[in-house]
Amino acid sequence: MFDDWLPFAIYGLFSLVIPATMIGASFALATRPKRVVKARTIPFESGVSTGPPVKQRFTVSFYLTAMLFVLFDIEIVFLYPLAVILHELAWFGFLEFLVFILILLVAYVYIWRKGALEWR
């Protein structure tokens, strides 16, 4: 009876021991500088010192464009499973595929006509 559960127990043991070992080793081997230098605490990106963080305001069109990108990106992800089994579904699957593409195309034309894709 326990022979069936042995692989799961080993996997569970590894999934607990490996992260615990890594966390313990990071605490044991971590070294801290003797004195803190302010220049070392500032974020450093590509050789340009950014300085203190600046509050930046974004326009509504930025958020609208981002949401539309996410929306269409997620919709396109739904095409992959349909494409995988399209051969098995034959004509029914092909018609479903065309209806889905038509809905996306109508939505795309609608937001294009409304000017949601214009960057102002």
MOPAC internal coordinates of N, CA, C and O (Angstrom, degrees):
PM7 1SCF
backbone

  N    0.0000 0     0.00 0     0.00 0    0    0    0
  C    1.4469 1     0.00 0     0.00 0    1    0    0
  C    1.5389 1   110.37 1     0.00 0    2    1    0
  O    1.2310 1   120.35 1   138.38 1    3    2    1
  N    1.3319 1   116.94 1   -41.62 1    3    2    1
  C    1.4601 1   120.11 1  -178.71 1    5    3    2
  C    1.5227 1   112.51 1   -77.72 1    6    5    3
  O    1.2310 1   120.32 1   164.83 1    7    6    5
  N    1.3340 1   117.00 1   -15.17 1    7    6    5
  C    1.4628 1   119.77 1   178.28 1    9    7    6
  C    1.5277 1   111.49 1   -64.23 1   10    9    7
  O    1.2310 1   120.46 1   147.75 1   11   10    9
  N    1.3319 1   116.73 1   -32.25 1   11   10    9
  C    1.4622 1   120.44 1   178.55 1   13   11   10
  C    1.5256 1   111.45 1   -69.69 1   14   13   11
  O    1.2310 1   119.76 1   149.21 1   15   14   13
  N    1.3191 1   118.07 1   -30.79 1   15   14   13
  C    1.4624 1   122.87 1  -175.48 1   17   15   14
  C    1.5222 1   113.11 1   -94.10 1   18   17   15
  O    1.2310 1   120.08 1   172.23 1   19   18   17
  N    1.3320 1   117.46 1    -7.77 1   19   18   17
  C    1.4617 1   120.77 1  -177.45 1   21   19   18
  C    1.5371 1   112.73 1   -60.53 1   22   21   19
  O    1.2310 1   118.28 1   134.96 1   23   22   21
  N    1.3323 1   120.87 1   -45.04 1   23   22   21
  C    1.4726 1   119.19 1   177.73 1   25   23   22
  C    1.5327 1   112.62 1   -61.20 1   26   25   23
  O    1.2310 1   120.24 1   141.94 1   27   26   25
  N    1.3246 1   117.15 1   -38.06 1   27   26   25
  C    1.4673 1   120.09 1   178.27 1   29   27   26
  C    1.5183 1   111.36 1   -66.99 1   30   29   27
  O    1.2310 1   120.60 1   141.84 1   31   30   29
  N    1.3211 1   116.46 1   -38.16 1   31   30   29
  C    1.4661 1   120.11 1   178.33 1   33   31   30
  C    1.5242 1   110.76 1   -66.30 1   34   33   31
  O    1.2310 1   120.13 1   138.19 1   35   34   33
  N    1.3255 1   117.36 1   -41.81 1   35   34   33
  C    1.4719 1   120.75 1   178.05 1   37   35   34
  C    1.5173 1   110.00 1   -64.47 1   38   37   35
  O    1.2310 1   120.06 1   136.04 1   39   38   37
  N    1.3289 1   117.49 1   -43.96 1   39   38   37
  C    1.4603 1   121.63 1   178.73 1   41   39   38
  C    1.5344 1   110.32 1   -62.12 1   42   41   39
  O    1.2310 1   120.55 1   135.97 1   43   42   41
  N    1.3242 1   116.56 1   -44.03 1   43   42   41
  C    1.4655 1   120.17 1   178.19 1   45   43   42
  C    1.5146 1   111.72 1   -63.50 1   46   45   43
  O    1.2310 1   120.29 1   140.20 1   47   46   45
  N    1.3209 1   117.04 1   -39.80 1   47   46   45
  C    1.4626 1   120.51 1   178.45 1   49   47   46
  C    1.5203 1   110.81 1   -63.46 1   50   49   47
  O    1.2310 1   120.39 1   135.05 1   51   50   49
  N    1.3350 1   116.87 1   -44.95 1   51   50   49
  C    1.4647 1   120.20 1   177.50 1   53   51   50
  C    1.5273 1   111.47 1   -63.09 1   54   53   51
  O    1.2310 1   120.48 1   140.57 1   55   54   53
  N    1.3347 1   116.69 1   -39.43 1   55   54   53
  C    1.4648 1   119.63 1  -178.38 1   57   55   54
  C    1.5216 1   112.22 1   -68.73 1   58   57   55
  O    1.2310 1   119.50 1   162.39 1   59   58   57
  N    1.3022 1   118.56 1   -17.61 1   59   58   57
  C    1.4658 1   121.63 1   175.21 1   61   59   58
  C    1.5283 1   112.26 1   -95.84 1   62   61   59
  O    1.2310 1   120.63 1   140.24 1   63   62   61
  N    1.3247 1   116.40 1   -39.76 1   63   62   61
  C    1.4625 1   120.45 1  -174.52 1   65   63   62
  C    1.5276 1   111.90 1   -73.69 1   66   65   63
  O    1.2310 1   119.46 1   136.72 1   67   66   65
  N    1.3061 1   118.63 1   -43.28 1   67   66   65
  C    1.4680 1   120.81 1  -176.00 1   69   67   66
  C    1.5296 1   112.04 1   -63.38 1   70   69   67
  O    1.2310 1   118.42 1   128.80 1   71   70   69
  N    1.3468 1   120.61 1   -51.20 1   71   70   69
  C    1.4653 1   118.20 1   177.54 1   73   71   70
  C    1.5275 1   113.19 1   -63.83 1   74   73   71
  O    1.2310 1   120.32 1   142.65 1   75   74   73
  N    1.3363 1   117.00 1   -37.35 1   75   74   73
  C    1.4707 1   119.45 1   178.91 1   77   75   74
  C    1.5247 1   110.46 1   -64.07 1   78   77   75
  O    1.2310 1   120.17 1   140.97 1   79   78   77
  N    1.3152 1   117.28 1   -39.03 1   79   78   77
  C    1.4616 1   121.01 1   177.46 1   81   79   78
  C    1.5299 1   111.06 1   -65.36 1   82   81   79
  O    1.2310 1   120.26 1   137.58 1   83   82   81
  N    1.3190 1   117.10 1   -42.42 1   83   82   81
  C    1.4655 1   120.12 1   179.45 1   85   83   82
  C    1.5252 1   111.65 1   -64.55 1   86   85   83
  O    1.2310 1   120.21 1   137.13 1   87   86   85
  N    1.3181 1   117.20 1   -42.87 1   87   86   85
  C    1.4651 1   120.02 1   179.10 1   89   87   86
  C    1.5201 1   110.37 1   -65.88 1   90   89   87
  O    1.2310 1   120.43 1   136.18 1   91   90   89
  N    1.3302 1   116.78 1   -43.82 1   91   90   89
  C    1.4667 1   120.06 1   178.35 1   93   91   90
  C    1.5175 1   111.92 1   -62.47 1   94   93   91
  O    1.2310 1   120.13 1   138.15 1   95   94   93
  N    1.3228 1   117.35 1   -41.85 1   95   94   93
  C    1.4602 1   120.77 1   179.38 1   97   95   94
  C    1.5219 1   111.18 1   -66.21 1   98   97   95
  O    1.2310 1   119.65 1   144.19 1   99   98   97
  N    1.3237 1   118.27 1   -35.81 1   99   98   97
  C    1.4632 1   119.89 1   179.25 1  101   99   98
  C    1.5264 1   110.88 1   -66.70 1  102  101   99
  O    1.2310 1   120.15 1   143.95 1  103  102  101
  N    1.3330 1   117.32 1   -36.05 1  103  102  101
  C    1.4672 1   119.30 1   176.27 1  105  103  102
  C    1.5231 1   111.47 1   -72.67 1  106  105  103
  O    1.2310 1   120.41 1   142.31 1  107  106  105
  N    1.3279 1   116.81 1   -37.69 1  107  106  105
  C    1.4609 1   120.12 1  -177.42 1  109  107  106
  C    1.5260 1   112.16 1   -72.33 1  110  109  107
  O    1.2310 1   119.95 1   142.92 1  111  110  109
  N    1.3132 1   117.71 1   -37.08 1  111  110  109
  C    1.4515 1   121.45 1  -175.47 1  113  111  110
  C    1.5216 1   114.38 1   -95.27 1  114  113  111
  O    1.2310 1   120.20 1   175.20 1  115  114  113
  N    1.3166 1   117.23 1    -4.80 1  115  114  113
  C    1.4680 1   120.35 1  -177.51 1  117  115  114
  C    1.5191 1   109.71 1   -70.06 1  118  117  115
  O    1.2310 1   121.73 1   -46.17 1  119  118  117
  N    1.3219 1   114.30 1   133.83 1  119  118  117
  C    1.4610 1   119.72 1   175.62 1  121  119  118
  C    1.5095 1   108.31 1  -118.12 1  122  121  119
  O    1.2310 1   120.91 1   -37.71 1  123  122  121
  N    1.2990 1   115.87 1   142.29 1  123  122  121
  C    1.4524 1   121.14 1   178.63 1  125  123  122
  C    1.5135 1   108.98 1  -111.75 1  126  125  123
  O    1.2310 1   120.65 1   -34.12 1  127  126  125
  N    1.3137 1   116.36 1   145.88 1  127  126  125
  C    1.4566 1   118.38 1   178.54 1  129  127  126
  C    1.5314 1   110.80 1   -66.19 1  130  129  127
  O    1.2310 1   121.13 1   -30.12 1  131  130  129
  N    1.3240 1   115.44 1   149.88 1  131  130  129
  C    1.4637 1   120.76 1  -178.95 1  133  131  130
  C    1.5217 1   110.91 1   -66.37 1  134  133  131
  O    1.2310 1   120.61 1   136.83 1  135  134  133
  N    1.3273 1   116.43 1   -43.17 1  135  134  133
  C    1.4587 1   119.48 1   176.52 1  137  135  134
  C    1.5255 1   108.44 1  -128.73 1  138  137  135
  O    1.2310 1   120.77 1   -35.38 1  139  138  137
  N    1.3111 1   116.14 1   144.62 1  139  138  137
  C    1.4512 1   121.80 1  -177.17 1  141  139  138
  C    1.5238 1   109.28 1   -89.13 1  142  141  139
  O    1.2310 1   120.93 1   -54.96 1  143  142  141
  N    1.3231 1   115.82 1   125.04 1  143  142  141
  C    1.4542 1   121.99 1   177.06 1  145  143  142
  C    1.5237 1   107.15 1  -102.62 1  146  145  143
  O    1.2310 1   120.28 1   -51.94 1  147  146  145
  N    1.3313 1   117.07 1   128.06 1  147  146  145
  C    1.4615 1   121.14 1  -175.73 1  149  147  146
  C    1.5229 1   112.30 1   -58.45 1  150  149  147
  O    1.2310 1   119.61 1   143.64 1  151  150  149
  N    1.3275 1   118.35 1   -36.36 1  151  150  149
  C    1.4597 1   121.44 1  -179.15 1  153  151  150
  C    1.5308 1   111.76 1   -63.72 1  154  153  151
  O    1.2310 1   119.98 1   154.00 1  155  154  153
  N    1.3051 1   117.63 1   -26.00 1  155  154  153
  C    1.4652 1   120.25 1  -179.02 1  157  155  154
  C    1.5237 1   112.41 1   -83.66 1  158  157  155
  O    1.2310 1   119.48 1   166.38 1  159  158  157
  N    1.3098 1   118.59 1   -13.62 1  159  158  157
  C    1.4611 1   120.89 1  -179.66 1  161  159  158
  C    1.5194 1   112.69 1   -92.79 1  162  161  159
  O    1.2310 1   119.54 1   169.27 1  163  162  161
  N    1.3370 1   118.48 1   -10.73 1  163  162  161
  C    1.4535 1   122.46 1  -179.91 1  165  163  162
  C    1.5307 1   109.06 1   -83.51 1  166  165  163
  O    1.2310 1   119.71 1   -43.66 1  167  166  165
  N    1.3394 1   118.16 1   136.34 1  167  166  165
  C    1.4612 1   120.47 1   177.39 1  169  167  166
  C    1.5258 1   111.30 1   -58.88 1  170  169  167
  O    1.2310 1   120.86 1   -37.97 1  171  170  169
  N    1.3126 1   115.96 1   142.03 1  171  170  169
  C    1.4612 1   122.49 1  -175.54 1  173  171  170
  C    1.5131 1   108.47 1  -126.29 1  174  173  171
  O    1.2310 1   120.19 1   -62.31 1  175  174  173
  N    1.3343 1   117.24 1   117.69 1  175  174  173
  C    1.4581 1   120.41 1  -179.09 1  177  175  174
  C    1.5181 1   110.44 1  -128.64 1  178  177  175
  O    1.2310 1   120.29 1   -61.55 1  179  178  177
  N    1.2850 1   117.04 1   118.45 1  179  178  177
  C    1.4622 1   124.36 1   173.78 1  181  179  178
  C    1.5236 1   113.69 1    53.00 1  182  181  179
  O    1.2310 1   119.85 1  -144.52 1  183  182  181
  N    1.2947 1   117.89 1    35.48 1  183  182  181
  C    1.4427 1   121.50 1   176.26 1  185  183  182
  C    1.5080 1   115.28 1    79.08 1  186  185  183
  O    1.2310 1   119.78 1  -178.38 1  187  186  185
  N    1.3255 1   118.03 1     1.62 1  187  186  185
  C    1.4596 1   121.09 1  -179.41 1  189  187  186
  C    1.5215 1   108.21 1  -109.96 1  190  189  187
  O    1.2310 1   120.99 1   -57.08 1  191  190  189
  N    1.3009 1   115.71 1   122.92 1  191  190  189
  C    1.4576 1   119.68 1   176.42 1  193  191  190
  C    1.5212 1   108.29 1   -78.20 1  194  193  191
  O    1.2310 1   120.50 1   -60.46 1  195  194  193
  N    1.3205 1   116.64 1   119.54 1  195  194  193
  C    1.4561 1   120.39 1  -175.22 1  197  195  194
  C    1.5212 1   112.70 1   -81.84 1  198  197  195
  O    1.2310 1   119.82 1   159.55 1  199  198  197
  N    1.2992 1   117.94 1   -20.45 1  199  198  197
  C    1.4533 1   119.99 1  -177.83 1  201  199  198
  C    1.5165 1   110.86 1    77.35 1  202  201  199
  O    1.2310 1   120.71 1    15.45 1  203  202  201
  N    1.3311 1   116.25 1  -164.55 1  203  202  201
  C    1.4596 1   118.33 1  -178.83 1  205  203  202
  C    1.5297 1   110.75 1   -69.25 1  206  205  203
  O    1.2310 1   120.42 1   -28.28 1  207  206  205
  N    1.3231 1   116.80 1   151.72 1  207  206  205
  C    1.4671 1   119.08 1  -179.14 1  209  207  206
  C    1.5273 1   111.28 1   -64.55 1  210  209  207
  O    1.2310 1   121.08 1   -39.95 1  211  210  209
  N    1.3256 1   115.54 1   140.05 1  211  210  209
  C    1.4506 1   121.68 1  -178.80 1  213  211  210
  C    1.5287 1   108.30 1  -108.91 1  214  213  211
  O    1.2310 1   120.91 1   -45.44 1  215  214  213
  N    1.3247 1   115.86 1   134.56 1  215  214  213
  C    1.4649 1   118.72 1   175.84 1  217  215  214
  C    1.5167 1   107.91 1   -70.87 1  218  217  215
  O    1.2310 1   120.77 1   -53.09 1  219  218  217
  N    1.3023 1   116.13 1   126.91 1  219  218  217
  C    1.4423 1   121.04 1  -177.06 1  221  219  218
  C    1.5245 1   108.79 1  -123.20 1  222  221  219
  O    1.2310 1   120.44 1   -48.95 1  223  222  221
  N    1.3034 1   116.76 1   131.05 1  223  222  221
  C    1.4574 1   121.29 1   179.80 1  225  223  222
  C    1.5225 1   109.18 1  -100.36 1  226  225  223
  O    1.2310 1   121.19 1   -42.51 1  227  226  225
  N    1.3129 1   115.33 1   137.49 1  227  226  225
  C    1.4490 1   121.25 1   178.34 1  229  227  226
  C    1.5248 1   109.13 1  -109.58 1  230  229  227
  O    1.2310 1   120.99 1   -32.25 1  231  230  229
  N    1.3164 1   115.71 1   147.75 1  231  230  229
  C    1.4568 1   119.71 1   179.38 1  233  231  230
  C    1.5244 1   110.14 1   -79.18 1  234  233  231
  O    1.2310 1   121.88 1   -13.47 1  235  234  233
  N    1.3236 1   114.01 1   166.53 1  235  234  233
  C    1.4619 1   119.76 1   179.37 1  237  235  234
  C    1.5248 1   110.48 1   -64.60 1  238  237  235
  O    1.2310 1   120.04 1   146.56 1  239  238  237
  N    1.3255 1   117.53 1   -33.44 1  239  238  237
  C    1.4641 1   119.64 1  -178.66 1  241  239  238
  C    1.5301 1   111.56 1   -63.76 1  242  241  239
  O    1.2310 1   120.59 1   149.29 1  243  242  241
  N    1.3332 1   116.48 1   -30.71 1  243  242  241
  C    1.4656 1   119.33 1   176.48 1  245  243  242
  C    1.5231 1   110.38 1   -63.36 1  246  245  243
  O    1.2310 1   120.52 1   132.71 1  247  246  245
  N    1.3358 1   116.61 1   -47.29 1  247  246  245
  C    1.4613 1   120.30 1   179.98 1  249  247  246
  C    1.5262 1   111.29 1   -67.37 1  250  249  247
  O    1.2310 1   120.28 1   142.50 1  251  250  249
  N    1.3279 1   117.08 1   -37.50 1  251  250  249
  C    1.4562 1   120.41 1   178.86 1  253  251  250
  C    1.5268 1   110.81 1   -63.90 1  254  253  251
  O    1.2310 1   120.58 1   135.95 1  255  254  253
  N    1.3186 1   116.50 1   -44.05 1  255  254  253
  C    1.4593 1   120.34 1   178.07 1  257  255  254
  C    1.5217 1   110.94 1   -63.38 1  258  257  255
  O    1.2310 1   120.36 1   138.67 1  259  258  257
  N    1.3235 1   116.91 1   -41.33 1  259  258  257
  C    1.4669 1   120.37 1   178.68 1  261  259  258
  C    1.5255 1   111.35 1   -64.07 1  262  261  259
  O    1.2310 1   120.25 1   137.45 1  263  262  261
  N    1.3162 1   117.14 1   -42.55 1  263  262  261
  C    1.4652 1   119.82 1   179.72 1  265  263  262
  C    1.5233 1   111.63 1   -66.94 1  266  265  263
  O    1.2310 1   120.50 1   140.95 1  267  266  265
  N    1.3177 1   116.64 1   -39.05 1  267  266  265
  C    1.4628 1   118.99 1   177.80 1  269  267  266
  C    1.5254 1   111.12 1   -65.99 1  270  269  267
  O    1.2310 1   120.51 1   141.48 1  271  270  269
  N    1.3220 1   116.64 1   -38.52 1  271  270  269
  C    1.4639 1   119.63 1   176.69 1  273  271  270
  C    1.5266 1   110.52 1   -61.28 1  274  273  271
  O    1.2310 1   120.69 1   133.21 1  275  274  273
  N    1.3214 1   116.28 1   -46.79 1  275  274  273
  C    1.4695 1   119.76 1  -179.86 1  277  275  274
  C    1.5195 1   110.10 1   -62.90 1  278  277  275
  O    1.2310 1   120.40 1   137.51 1  279  278  277
  N    1.3166 1   116.84 1   -42.49 1  279  278  277
  C    1.4619 1   120.42 1  -179.47 1  281  279  278
  C    1.5266 1   111.63 1   -60.49 1  282  281  279
  O    1.2310 1   120.13 1   129.27 1  283  282  281
  N    1.3273 1   117.36 1   -50.73 1  283  282  281
  C    1.4589 1   119.80 1  -178.70 1  285  283  282
  C    1.5227 1   111.66 1   -71.03 1  286  285  283
  O    1.2310 1   120.03 1   149.74 1  287  286  285
  N    1.3111 1   117.54 1   -30.26 1  287  286  285
  C    1.4575 1   120.68 1   177.33 1  289  287  286
  C    1.5221 1   110.52 1   -65.25 1  290  289  287
  O    1.2310 1   120.60 1   136.86 1  291  290  289
  N    1.3137 1   116.45 1   -43.14 1  291  290  289
  C    1.4699 1   120.29 1   179.14 1  293  291  290
  C    1.5232 1   110.45 1   -67.88 1  294  293  291
  O    1.2310 1   120.31 1   141.40 1  295  294  293
  N    1.3159 1   117.01 1   -38.60 1  295  294  293
  C    1.4653 1   119.72 1   178.51 1  297  295  294
  C    1.5306 1   111.13 1   -63.62 1  298  297  295
  O    1.2310 1   120.03 1   141.35 1  299  298  297
  N    1.3070 1   117.54 1   -38.65 1  299  298  297
  C    1.4559 1   120.51 1   179.42 1  301  299  298
  C    1.5263 1   110.86 1   -67.58 1  302  301  299
  O    1.2310 1   120.30 1   149.00 1  303  302  301
  N    1.3235 1   117.03 1   -31.00 1  303  302  301
  C    1.4694 1   120.21 1   177.84 1  305  303  302
  C    1.5251 1   110.37 1   -62.20 1  306  305  303
  O    1.2310 1   120.20 1   148.92 1  307  306  305
  N    1.3284 1   117.23 1   -31.08 1  307  306  305
  C    1.4598 1   120.14 1   179.36 1  309  307  306
  C    1.5274 1   112.28 1   -71.27 1  310  309  307
  O    1.2310 1   119.78 1   165.95 1  311  310  309
  N    1.3011 1   118.03 1   -14.05 1  311  310  309
  C    1.4607 1   120.05 1   177.80 1  313  311  310
  C    1.5259 1   112.61 1   -74.61 1  314  313  311
  O    1.2310 1   120.08 1   153.35 1  315  314  313
  N    1.3242 1   117.45 1   -26.65 1  315  314  313
  C    1.4646 1   120.07 1  -175.99 1  317  315  314
  C    1.5363 1   112.49 1   -62.44 1  318  317  315
  O    1.2310 1   118.98 1   129.33 1  319  318  317
  N    1.3555 1   119.55 1   -50.67 1  319  318  317
  C    1.4748 1   117.53 1   179.21 1  321  319  318
  C    1.5282 1   112.42 1   -61.05 1  322  321  319
  O    1.2310 1   120.60 1   144.38 1  323  322  321
  N    1.3207 1   116.46 1   -35.62 1  323  322  321
  C    1.4548 1   118.75 1   177.95 1  325  323  322
  C    1.5208 1   111.01 1   -66.21 1  326  325  323
  O    1.2310 1   120.07 1   140.00 1  327  326  325
  N    1.3104 1   117.47 1   -40.00 1  327  326  325
  C    1.4586 1   120.81 1   178.90 1  329  327  326
  C    1.5216 1   111.47 1   -66.32 1  330  329  327
  O    1.2310 1   120.09 1   149.21 1  331  330  329
  N    1.3271 1   117.43 1   -30.79 1  331  330  329
  C    1.4672 1   120.69 1  -179.35 1  333  331  330
  C    1.5250 1   111.04 1   -68.06 1  334  333  331
  O    1.2310 1   120.17 1   139.83 1  335  334  333
  N    1.3299 1   117.28 1   -40.17 1  335  334  333
  C    1.4688 1   119.74 1  -177.00 1  337  335  334
  C    1.5221 1   112.71 1  -105.43 1  338  337  335
  O    1.2310 1   119.89 1  -163.25 1  339  338  337
  N    1.3097 1   117.81 1    16.75 1  339  338  337
  C    1.4647 1   121.31 1  -177.47 1  341  339  338
  C    1.5195 1   111.51 1   -61.17 1  342  341  339
  O    1.2310 1   120.02 1   142.43 1  343  342  341
  N    1.3099 1   117.57 1   -37.57 1  343  342  341
  C    1.4692 1   120.43 1  -179.56 1  345  343  342
  C    1.5301 1   111.18 1   -65.35 1  346  345  343
  O    1.2310 1   120.14 1   142.73 1  347  346  345
  N    1.3175 1   117.34 1   -37.27 1  347  346  345
  C    1.4724 1   120.69 1  -179.76 1  349  347  346
  C    1.5204 1   111.50 1   -71.99 1  350  349  347
  O    1.2310 1   120.00 1   148.39 1  351  350  349
  N    1.3247 1   117.61 1   -31.61 1  351  350  349
  C    1.4591 1   120.90 1  -177.75 1  353  351  350
  C    1.5285 1   112.82 1   -82.52 1  354  353  351
  O    1.2310 1   120.56 1   165.49 1  355  354  353
  N    1.2958 1   116.54 1   -14.51 1  355  354  353
  C    1.4748 1   123.81 1   178.15 1  357  355  354
  C    1.5261 1   110.99 1    56.76 1  358  357  355
  O    1.2310 1   120.36 1    46.92 1  359  358  357
  N    1.3383 1   116.91 1  -133.08 1  359  358  357
  C    1.4606 1   120.67 1  -174.54 1  361  359  358
  C    1.5258 1   112.30 1   -68.38 1  362  361  359
  O    1.2310 1   120.09 1   145.91 1  363  362  361
  N    1.3237 1   117.44 1   -34.09 1  363  362  361
  C    1.4608 1   120.00 1   178.49 1  365  363  362
  C    1.5260 1   110.23 1   -61.10 1  366  365  363
  O    1.2310 1   120.54 1   136.21 1  367  366  365
  N    1.3148 1   116.58 1   -43.79 1  367  366  365
  C    1.4591 1   120.29 1   178.50 1  369  367  366
  C    1.5110 1   112.18 1   -65.67 1  370  369  367
  O    1.2310 1   120.84 1   142.05 1  371  370  369
  N    1.3389 1   115.99 1   -37.95 1  371  370  369
  C    1.4652 1   119.51 1   179.05 1  373  371  370
  C    1.5288 1   110.81 1   -65.88 1  374  373  371
  O    1.2310 1   120.23 1   139.62 1  375  374  373
  N    1.3205 1   117.18 1   -40.38 1  375  374  373
  C    1.4675 1   120.16 1   177.63 1  377  375  374
  C    1.5233 1   111.23 1   -66.96 1  378  377  375
  O    1.2310 1   120.05 1   140.97 1  379  378  377
  N    1.3201 1   117.50 1   -39.03 1  379  378  377
  C    1.4654 1   120.62 1   175.23 1  381  379  378
  C    1.5191 1   110.89 1   -61.74 1  382  381  379
  O    1.2310 1   121.00 1   139.15 1  383  382  381
  N    1.3136 1   115.70 1   -40.85 1  383  382  381
  C    1.4598 1   122.04 1   177.66 1  385  383  382
  C    1.5289 1   110.22 1   -60.83 1  386  385  383
  O    1.2310 1   120.12 1   134.85 1  387  386  385
  N    1.3290 1   117.37 1   -45.15 1  387  386  385
  C    1.4576 1   121.29 1   179.76 1  389  387  386
  C    1.5243 1   111.85 1   -66.34 1  390  389  387
  O    1.2310 1   119.69 1   141.12 1  391  390  389
  N    1.3241 1   118.21 1   -38.88 1  391  390  389
  C    1.4667 1   121.08 1   177.78 1  393  391  390
  C    1.5293 1   110.00 1   -64.13 1  394  393  391
  O    1.2310 1   120.61 1   136.83 1  395  394  393
  N    1.3048 1   116.43 1   -43.17 1  395  394  393
  C    1.4670 1   120.12 1   179.18 1  397  395  394
  C    1.5243 1   110.92 1   -62.56 1  398  397  395
  O    1.2310 1   120.22 1   134.76 1  399  398  397
  N    1.3242 1   117.19 1   -45.24 1  399  398  397
  C    1.4635 1   121.46 1   178.44 1  401  399  398
  C    1.5314 1   110.29 1   -64.01 1  402  401  399
  O    1.2310 1   119.98 1   141.65 1  403  402  401
  N    1.3220 1   117.65 1   -38.35 1  403  402  401
  C    1.4589 1   121.24 1   179.07 1  405  403  402
  C    1.5279 1   110.93 1   -64.21 1  406  405  403
  O    1.2310 1   120.15 1   138.06 1  407  406  405
  N    1.3176 1   117.32 1   -41.94 1  407  406  405
  C    1.4716 1   120.81 1   177.30 1  409  407  406
  C    1.5202 1   110.29 1   -62.29 1  410  409  407
  O    1.2310 1   120.29 1   135.99 1  411  410  409
  N    1.3197 1   117.04 1   -44.01 1  411  410  409
  C    1.4668 1   120.04 1   177.70 1  413  411  410
  C    1.5221 1   111.36 1   -63.89 1  414  413  411
  O    1.2310 1   120.34 1   140.25 1  415  414  413
  N    1.3114 1   116.96 1   -39.75 1  415  414  413
  C    1.4618 1   120.62 1  -179.78 1  417  415  414
  C    1.5295 1   111.19 1   -66.47 1  418  417  415
  O    1.2310 1   119.97 1   138.83 1  419  418  417
  N    1.3259 1   117.67 1   -41.17 1  419  418  417
  C    1.4620 1   121.02 1   177.48 1  421  419  418
  C    1.5277 1   110.10 1   -63.09 1  422  421  419
  O    1.2310 1   120.10 1   136.89 1  423  422  421
  N    1.3125 1   117.42 1   -43.11 1  423  422  421
  C    1.4715 1   121.08 1   178.36 1  425  423  422
  C    1.5221 1   110.65 1   -63.96 1  426  425  423
  O    1.2310 1   120.39 1   139.29 1  427  426  425
  N    1.3081 1   116.85 1   -40.71 1  427  426  425
  C    1.4620 1   120.85 1  -179.92 1  429  427  426
  C    1.5230 1   111.12 1   -64.91 1  430  429  427
  O    1.2310 1   120.25 1   135.01 1  431  430  429
  N    1.3272 1   117.13 1   -44.99 1  431  430  429
  C    1.4705 1   120.67 1   178.54 1  433  431  430
  C    1.5229 1   110.10 1   -63.91 1  434  433  431
  O    1.2310 1   120.08 1   140.52 1  435  434  433
  N    1.3282 1   117.46 1   -39.48 1  435  434  433
  C    1.4649 1   121.11 1   179.44 1  437  435  434
  C    1.5344 1   111.36 1   -60.74 1  438  437  435
  O    1.2310 1   120.16 1   130.95 1  439  438  437
  N    1.3343 1   117.30 1   -49.05 1  439  438  437
  C    1.4650 1   118.34 1  -178.25 1  441  439  438
  C    1.5317 1   110.95 1   -71.81 1  442  441  439
  O    1.2310 1   120.36 1   153.08 1  443  442  441
  N    1.3188 1   116.91 1   -26.92 1  443  442  441
  C    1.4648 1   119.78 1   176.08 1  445  443  442
  C    1.5334 1   109.99 1   -67.50 1  446  445  443
  O    1.2310 1   120.66 1   135.04 1  447  446  445
  N    1.3375 1   116.35 1   -44.96 1  447  446  445
  C    1.4677 1   120.77 1   179.55 1  449  447  446
  C    1.5268 1   111.84 1   -66.10 1  450  449  447
  O    1.2310 1   120.35 1   146.39 1  451  450  449
  N    1.3303 1   116.94 1   -33.61 1  451  450  449
  C    1.4614 1   120.55 1   178.97 1  453  451  450
  C    1.5257 1   111.76 1   -73.03 1  454  453  451
  O    1.2310 1   119.96 1   165.94 1  455  454  453
  N    1.3190 1   117.69 1   -14.06 1  455  454  453
  C    1.4553 1   121.44 1   178.83 1  457  455  454
  C    1.5229 1   113.55 1    86.60 1  458  457  455
  O    1.2310 1   120.62 1  -161.81 1  459  458  457
  N    1.3202 1   116.41 1    18.19 1  459  458  457
  C    1.4708 1   119.10 1  -178.23 1  461  459  458
  C    1.5177 1   111.88 1   -72.20 1  462  461  459
  O    1.2310 1   119.76 1   161.66 1  463  462  461
  N    1.3110 1   118.06 1   -18.34 1  463  462  461
  C    1.4587 1   120.61 1  -179.17 1  465  463  462
  C    1.5240 1   112.84 1   -95.04 1  466  465  463
  O    1.2310 1   120.31 1   178.30 1  467  466  465
  N    1.3079 1   117.01 1    -1.70 1  467  466  465
  C    1.4688 1   121.45 1   177.56 1  469  467  466
  C    1.5224 1   109.43 1   -77.26 1  470  469  467
  O    1.2310 1   120.25 1   -52.43 1  471  470  469
  N    1.3031 1   117.14 1   127.57 1  471  470  469
  C    1.4608 1   121.07 1   178.57 1  473  471  470
  C    1.5256 1   108.23 1   -94.79 1  474  473  471
  O    1.2310 1   120.94 1   -65.97 1  475  474  473
  N    1.3167 1   115.80 1   114.03 1  475  474  473
  C    1.4615 1   121.03 1  -176.26 1  477  475  474
  C    1.5026 1   110.90 1   -98.97 1  478  477  475
  O    1.2310 1   120.10 1   180.00 1  479  478  477

